[in-house]
Amino acid sequence: MPERSITEGIYLEVRFAVLNGTYLPGQILDREELCDVYGCKSAIVVDALNVLVFEGYLDIPRRGVFGVRHWKATEIEDLFDIRSSMMGMASARAAERASEHDRSSMAKLLEQSPPFSLSTAASTESFIQACVELQGTIVRMAKVATINEMARNVAPNALFRKAVWRLGVSELAILWKLLAQTCEAILQLAPAAAQKSMNDFVAKIGGAVVADLEEVAGLHYPEFPEIRRISCQATAHDCVFGAGEREPGLDGRVIPFGVAQSRY
């Protein structure tokens, strides 16, 4: 595996710390401490944190300050209602509009996805990447420009990873089955079946994220966490997690480090 840049290392470790609860919703991440811990300049830290903001892990509560995103239940409810409508429509349109080449590419993606044991960090990450790739493929195959433009804002990366961390092995198997059923319906040119399976898939993700919110509700913890290097190894609900890799948004783009900074 190629050596990671400092920026990528900060991104992956902070992302892992948010997902495993080392850094909790609403906590402020001290930039100077991050610079000291990682031995780098502020610009490098900002490049990594801005991408985490863009992907929904962090927020900017006030100018120049980064904190762990504190999602509200109403935000999640609204986002997943929109996501369900959008992805359901995308699945139906993909079944109606996909070319033979598109369907062949989707079939190959399904064939290449091995059984996911989720007993190693690599297998869990493969599961995440396969799910993300298939969802992005569905958005592309729908050939609806508006959906492509909406996809990233409606479905920030953080919410899918949060759901995977929350669900156990058997529930993730159901999640994969729903996504595979959606793809199979698209391949069989069955828009109504594709839409229903996708709606069920999105509902399961949304339920897991809401459960995650409820778990931390009412907890009392300091405003500033201890900033430290993170050993990216954890087991949650019988799944093994590592640092993982970056993944594209549903629009298929991976935001380069440094680019997102201009948004804030």
C-alpha positions as CSV (number, residue, x, y, z in Angstrom):
1,M,0.0,0.0,0.0
2,P,1.4,3.4,-0.9
3,E,2.4,5.7,1.9
4,R,-0.3,8.2,2.8
5,S,0.2,11.9,2.7
6,I,-0.1,13.8,6.0
7,T,-3.4,15.4,4.7
8,E,-4.9,12.0,3.9
9,G,-3.7,10.6,7.3
10,I,-5.4,13.4,9.2
11,Y,-8.6,12.9,7.1
12,L,-8.7,9.2,7.7
13,E,-7.9,9.3,11.4
14,V,-10.3,12.2,12.2
15,R,-13.0,10.4,10.2
16,F,-12.4,7.2,12.1
17,A,-12.5,9.1,15.5
18,V,-15.9,10.6,14.5
19,L,-17.3,7.2,13.5
20,N,-16.1,5.3,16.6
21,G,-17.1,8.0,19.1
22,T,-13.7,9.3,20.1
23,Y,-14.8,12.7,18.9
24,L,-18.5,13.3,19.7
25,P,-21.2,15.4,18.1
26,G,-20.7,19.1,18.8
27,Q,-17.2,18.8,20.1
28,I,-14.7,21.4,18.8
29,L,-11.4,20.2,17.2
30,D,-8.6,22.5,18.2
31,R,-6.6,23.3,15.0
32,E,-3.4,24.1,16.9
33,E,-3.5,20.8,18.8
34,L,-4.0,19.0,15.5
35,C,-1.0,20.8,14.0
36,D,1.1,19.8,17.0
37,V,-0.1,16.2,17.0
38,Y,0.5,15.7,13.3
39,G,3.6,17.9,13.1
40,C,2.3,20.0,10.2
41,K,1.2,23.5,9.2
42,S,-2.3,24.7,9.7
43,A,-3.1,24.8,5.9
44,I,-2.6,21.0,5.8
45,V,-5.0,20.4,8.7
46,V,-7.6,22.8,7.1
47,D,-7.4,20.9,3.8
48,A,-8.2,17.7,5.5
49,L,-11.0,19.1,7.8
50,N,-12.7,21.0,4.9
51,V,-13.2,17.8,3.0
52,L,-14.6,16.2,6.2
53,V,-17.0,19.1,6.4
54,F,-18.0,18.6,2.7
55,E,-18.7,14.9,3.4
56,G,-20.8,15.5,6.5
57,Y,-18.5,14.4,9.3
58,L,-17.7,17.9,10.5
59,D,-19.3,21.3,10.6
60,I,-18.1,24.9,10.9
61,P,-20.1,26.4,13.9
62,R,-18.3,29.7,13.5
63,R,-15.7,31.2,11.3
64,G,-12.4,29.3,11.4
65,V,-13.7,26.7,13.9
66,F,-14.2,23.0,13.1
67,G,-16.5,20.8,15.1
68,V,-18.0,17.3,14.8
69,R,-21.3,17.6,12.9
70,H,-24.3,17.5,15.2
71,W,-27.1,16.2,13.0
72,K,-30.6,16.9,14.2
73,A,-33.3,14.3,14.0
74,T,-35.4,16.6,11.7
75,E,-32.5,17.1,9.4
76,I,-32.0,13.3,9.1
77,E,-35.7,12.8,8.5
78,D,-35.9,15.4,5.8
79,L,-32.7,14.3,4.1
80,F,-33.8,10.6,4.0
81,D,-37.3,11.5,2.7
82,I,-35.6,13.4,-0.1
83,R,-33.0,10.7,-0.6
84,S,-35.7,8.0,-0.8
85,S,-37.6,10.0,-3.5
86,M,-34.5,10.9,-5.4
87,M,-32.9,7.4,-5.4
88,G,-36.2,5.6,-6.0
89,M,-36.8,7.8,-9.0
90,A,-33.2,7.2,-10.2
91,S,-33.6,3.4,-9.9
92,A,-36.9,3.5,-11.9
93,R,-35.3,5.7,-14.6
94,A,-32.3,3.5,-14.8
95,A,-34.5,0.5,-15.4
96,E,-36.3,2.5,-18.2
97,R,-33.3,4.3,-19.8
98,A,-30.1,2.3,-19.2
99,S,-28.3,1.2,-22.3
100,E,-27.2,-2.4,-22.9
101,H,-23.6,-1.2,-22.1
102,D,-24.8,0.3,-18.8
103,R,-26.6,-2.9,-17.9
104,S,-23.6,-5.0,-18.8
105,S,-21.4,-2.8,-16.6
106,M,-23.8,-3.2,-13.7
107,A,-24.0,-6.9,-14.1
108,K,-20.2,-7.1,-13.9
109,L,-20.1,-5.0,-10.8
110,L,-22.5,-7.4,-9.1
111,E,-20.5,-10.4,-10.2
112,Q,-17.2,-9.0,-9.0
113,S,-18.6,-8.3,-5.5
114,P,-17.5,-11.2,-3.3
115,P,-19.4,-12.5,-0.3
116,F,-18.8,-10.0,2.5
117,S,-17.8,-11.7,5.8
118,L,-17.2,-8.3,7.5
119,S,-14.8,-10.1,9.8
120,T,-11.8,-8.1,8.6
121,A,-11.3,-4.4,8.0
122,A,-10.6,-5.1,4.3
123,S,-13.8,-7.0,3.8
124,T,-15.9,-4.4,5.6
125,E,-14.3,-1.7,3.4
126,S,-14.9,-3.7,0.3
127,F,-18.6,-3.8,1.3
128,I,-18.7,-0.1,1.7
129,Q,-17.0,0.6,-1.5
130,A,-19.2,-1.8,-3.5
131,C,-22.4,-0.2,-2.1
132,V,-21.2,3.3,-2.9
133,E,-20.1,2.3,-6.4
134,L,-23.5,0.6,-7.2
135,Q,-25.4,3.6,-5.9
136,G,-23.3,5.9,-8.0
137,T,-23.8,3.7,-11.0
138,I,-27.6,3.8,-10.6
139,V,-27.5,7.6,-10.4
140,R,-25.4,7.7,-13.6
141,M,-27.6,5.2,-15.4
142,A,-30.8,7.2,-14.6
143,K,-29.6,9.9,-17.0
144,V,-31.4,12.7,-15.0
145,A,-29.2,15.8,-14.7
146,T,-31.1,17.1,-11.7
147,I,-30.5,14.0,-9.7
148,N,-26.8,14.0,-10.5
149,E,-26.6,17.6,-9.2
150,M,-28.6,16.9,-6.0
151,A,-27.0,13.6,-5.1
152,R,-24.0,14.7,-3.1
153,N,-25.9,17.3,-1.0
154,V,-28.8,14.9,-0.3
155,A,-26.6,11.9,0.5
156,P,-23.4,13.1,2.2
157,N,-20.8,10.3,2.6
158,A,-20.9,10.4,6.4
159,L,-24.4,9.2,6.7
160,F,-23.8,5.9,4.8
161,R,-20.7,5.1,6.8
162,K,-22.5,6.0,10.1
163,A,-25.2,3.5,9.1
164,V,-22.7,0.7,8.3
165,W,-21.0,1.3,11.7
166,R,-24.4,1.0,13.4
167,L,-25.8,-2.1,11.7
168,G,-24.6,-5.7,12.5
169,V,-23.5,-8.3,10.1
170,S,-26.9,-9.8,9.6
171,E,-28.5,-6.4,9.0
172,L,-25.8,-5.4,6.6
173,A,-26.5,-8.6,4.7
174,I,-30.1,-7.5,4.3
175,L,-28.9,-4.0,3.2
176,W,-26.7,-5.6,0.5
177,K,-29.7,-7.9,-0.6
178,L,-31.9,-4.8,-1.0
179,L,-29.3,-3.0,-3.1
180,A,-28.7,-6.2,-5.2
181,Q,-32.4,-6.6,-5.7
182,T,-32.6,-3.0,-6.9
183,C,-29.8,-3.7,-9.5
184,E,-31.4,-7.0,-10.6
185,A,-34.7,-5.2,-11.2
186,I,-32.9,-2.6,-13.3
187,L,-31.3,-5.4,-15.3
188,Q,-34.7,-6.9,-15.8
189,L,-36.2,-3.6,-16.9
190,A,-38.6,-3.5,-14.0
191,P,-38.8,0.1,-12.8
192,A,-41.5,-0.4,-10.1
193,A,-39.5,-3.2,-8.4
194,A,-36.3,-1.2,-8.7
195,Q,-37.9,1.8,-7.0
196,K,-39.4,-0.3,-4.1
197,S,-36.1,-2.1,-3.3
198,M,-34.2,1.2,-3.4
199,N,-36.8,2.9,-1.1
200,D,-36.4,-0.1,1.4
201,F,-32.6,0.2,1.1
202,V,-32.7,4.0,1.9
203,A,-35.1,3.4,4.8
204,K,-32.8,0.9,6.4
205,I,-29.9,3.4,6.2
206,G,-32.0,6.2,7.6
207,G,-33.2,4.0,10.5
208,A,-29.6,3.2,11.4
209,V,-28.6,6.8,11.4
210,V,-31.5,7.8,13.6
211,A,-30.6,5.0,16.1
212,D,-27.0,6.4,16.1
213,L,-28.3,9.9,17.0
214,E,-30.5,8.5,19.8
215,E,-27.5,6.7,21.3
216,V,-25.6,9.9,22.0
217,A,-28.6,12.0,22.9
218,G,-28.5,13.1,26.5
219,L,-24.8,12.3,27.0
220,H,-22.7,14.9,28.7
221,Y,-19.1,15.3,27.5
222,P,-16.5,18.1,27.3
223,E,-16.7,20.7,24.5
224,F,-13.1,20.0,23.5
225,P,-11.9,16.4,23.1
226,E,-8.3,15.2,23.7
227,I,-6.6,15.5,20.3
228,R,-4.4,12.5,19.6
229,R,-3.3,10.1,17.0
230,I,-5.9,7.4,16.3
231,S,-5.2,3.7,16.0
232,C,-7.7,2.9,13.3
233,Q,-8.9,-0.5,14.5
234,A,-12.3,-1.3,15.9
235,T,-15.0,-3.8,16.2
236,A,-18.6,-2.7,16.3
237,H,-21.7,-4.9,16.1
238,D,-19.5,-7.9,15.0
239,C,-18.0,-5.9,12.1
240,V,-14.3,-5.1,11.9
241,F,-13.3,-1.6,10.8
242,G,-10.0,0.0,9.8
243,A,-9.1,3.4,8.5
244,G,-10.7,2.5,5.1
245,E,-10.3,4.5,1.9
246,R,-11.9,7.6,0.5
247,E,-15.0,7.1,-1.6
248,P,-16.8,9.2,-4.2
249,G,-20.1,10.9,-3.5
250,L,-23.2,9.7,-5.3
251,D,-22.3,12.0,-8.1
252,G,-19.2,10.0,-8.7
253,R,-16.7,12.7,-7.7
254,V,-14.0,12.5,-5.0
255,I,-13.3,16.0,-3.7
256,P,-9.6,16.7,-3.9
257,F,-7.9,18.0,-0.7
258,G,-7.6,21.8,-0.8
259,V,-10.5,22.4,-3.2
260,A,-13.3,22.4,-0.6
261,Q,-11.6,25.2,1.3
262,S,-12.9,27.8,-1.1
263,R,-16.5,26.9,-0.1
264,Y,-16.0,28.4,3.4
